[in-house]
């Protein structure tokens, strides 16, 4: 089916508006989660830029498809190649972000905790999305990727005081 110039213009406006709205919505959600997890402003800007680039690529791909300049096969091929390239480029970053989110959510570590990991012992001074910062006893800062930290073994000397309520005896009332 051949589209008229007017239909192409209308479809292009719809694609641009939809792509813009989706990029803004996805960006808002991802940046909100990242901010909640303690991401730094440079990381938030990087996330915004990556989401914008992905949105522009998807919008351009759809525009090429609508105008007939690219077949669906080419569009799918391009989308697949871009998806694989992005996933390979972000593999370690995404692994660290997911691990950081899980460390934060599971409350395995908290700021100020005295931990030991891989021969390094110190207090946690910052928990980021990609890495955790530990101040050693001699004042040095050691930065450990969250993927490494979550794969352990991690010894947390402080968490025992938080978990004492789990060892408390339970009393069950007999209703007979």
N, C-alpha and C positions, 0 to 999 in steps of 0.2 A: 504494500500500500504506500503510495506516494503522498507525503504530507505537503500541504500548501505552506507558503512562507508565514502566513498568519498563525497556522497551527504550530509551526516550529518555534515561533517567537513566544507563543503562549506556553508551550511545553518547556521552553528554556527558562522562562520566568518561574514556572512552577518548580522546576528542578533546582534552580538557584535558591529560591525561597525555602524549599524543603530541606535542601542540603545545609543551608545556613542555620535553620531552626534545629535540625538534628545535631549539628556540630556544637551549637550553643548548649543544647540540653545534655548531650553526652559529656561535654567539657565541664559543665556545671556539676554534674554528679561525680565525675572522676576527681575534679579539683576539691569538691566538698569532702569526699572520702580521704583524699590525700591531706587536706588541711586538718581534718579530724585526727588523722594518724600522726600529725606533727611534721608535715613536710615543710621544708624551707622555701622561702620565696623563689630562689632560682629554680628549684625543682618544679614548683607550680608553673613558672613561666615555660619551662621545658615541656611539661605536660600539655600546656595550652598550645604550644607550637606544633607538637607532634599531632595532636588532635586536629588542628587546623590543616596541616599538610595532608593528613588522611582524608579529611572532608573535601578538600580541593581536588585531590586525585579521584575520589569517588564521583564528585560532581562533574569533572571533566570527562571521565569515562562515560557517565550517563548522557552527557551532552553529545558526545561523539556517536553514541548509540542512537539517540533521538534524531539527530540530523542526518543519519545514514552514512556518515563518514567512516563508521566502523561497524563491522558485523557483530552479531552477538558472540560469535566464537572468539573474535579478537578482544571484545570487551571482557569475556570470561577469562581468557588467557592473561590479559593485562591485570585483571583483578587478582588472579591467582598468583602471578609473579610478584605483584606488589605486596600481597598478603604474606607470602613466604619470606620476602626480603625484610619486611617489617618485623615479623615474628623472630627471624634469626638475629636481626640487629638488636631487638629488645629482650632477647631470651634471658640473659643474666640479670638485666635490670628488673624485668617482671618477676623473676624468681626471688630477687631480693625484696621487692615491694610486697609480694604476697607473703613471704616469710616475716617481714617486718609487721605487716598487718596481723598475722597470726600470733606472733610474739606479743604484740600489744593487746590483742583481744583475749588471748588465753592468760594474760597477766603472769607469764613465766618470769618476766623481769620488769622492774620498775626503776625509775630514777632514784639514784642513791644506793641501790642494791650493791652489796659486796659480792662479786662473782669471780670465778676462775674459769678460763677457757684457753685451752691450748698452751698452757704454761704462762699465761698472762693473768695476773690477779689485780683487781682494782675495783673502783666504784663507778657505776654507770652515771655518766654526766649528760648524755643525750641519746635518745632513741629516735632515729629517723626512719624514713621509709626504706632506704637502701642500706643503711649501716647504723651500727651502735657504737658510741664513743665511750671508752673506758679510761679513767684516770688511774694510772698505776700508783703504787705507794711512794715512788720517787718523783711523782708529779708529771710524768710523761703521759701523752694521750695516745691510745691505741684505737684505731678504727677497724672494726671487724664487720664484714658483710653479713647481713641478716640471714642469708642462706647458710653460710658457714655456722653462724651462731645457733640457728635452730636445728641444724643436723648434729650438734653436740659433739662430744659430751660437754655439758655445761654444769658447773657446780655453783649453786646460788647459796651463799652462806646466810643471807638475810631472809630468805623465803620461809625458813622454818618457823619463825615467829608469826608469820601470817597464816600458816597452815595448822596452828595448834588447835583451832576449833574443830578440825576434822577428826582429831583423836579423842575428842570428848565423848564420854559414855552416853549412850542413848537410853532413855527411860521410856518404856512402852506401858501404857495403862491397859490393864486387862478389863475388858468390858463385860465379863461374865458375872 
